[in-house]
């Protein structure tokens, strides 16, 4: 099966421009014969501490889902990606939809928002399993790739894992920038070890470029480079294709053999603790502080009246 992962250079909050870029990159992937085309998380908007993103969520049946369906029909492919989705209950979620030529096959809501993402959506509780014909796909988004609870919900149940990331780098100009950037590069290279733990191929789409936004809890700006690194791995964790952040927007395409449990039996031991690859102390502190701030901010600015 030929699969493609998209690397998108997002214009923060510009839904029309980002959808147009996705449509173009999907056409390139289809031209390479891709049967599955995966967009990154937040493919409609990107993400950062941009308060205006409160007004950029879309309904489940809005223009983002329509694009996935249209691309699936046009290219006779399976097409997926996640976006800020405002549901009928008034809450926003980071929802990944997987479309086929016959319609939407399924949806996964990211389980725990990351740091400032807590400002814009709430987490989900589904198992992330989506049936597409004979293939059971598991979905993981960004730091879900680095959490043991994701291994537990998918291991032994999926033939392929698809998903995407938006990995921001360390804030520039800080005394700890170099140390933190090395740590982020280490633990965000999560697709190969994740593939080994599950024993199935992994397709991870990404963003690239730069962002500058406000910094939560501090009167500073946060300028950084987005991580990039769209990647396709086989069931043993070998990299079949990767696109560096410096390569800019584009696609990676590879032929994979889907199927579950090819390598983990008697092999990779299920990790202990919360993280698969442990975070550094600065990232852990940011996870806690920005999570606390973001949940309060969401209740004040996004949640429906009386929402939690």
TAMO-V930500 format. One line per field, one symbol per residue. ss: DSSP state (A for helix, B for strand, O for the rest). Layout:
# TAMO-V930500
ss: ???
This chain:
# TAMO-V930500
ss: OBBBBBBBBOOOOOAAAAAAAAAAAAAAAAAOOOOBBBOOOOOOOOOOOOAAAAAOOBOOOOAAAAAAAAAAAAAOOBBBBBBBBBOOOOOBBBBBBBBBOOBBBBBBBOOOOOAAAAAOOBOOOOOOBBBBOOBBBBBBBAAAAABAAAAAAAOOOOOBBBBBOOOBOOOOOOOOAAAAAAAAAAAOOOAAAAAAAAOOBBBBBBBBOBBBBBOOOOOOBBBBBBOOOBBBBOOOOOBBBBBOAAAOOBBBBBBOOOOOOOOOOOOOOOOOOOBOOOOOAAAAAAAAAAAAAAAAAAAAAOOOOOOO
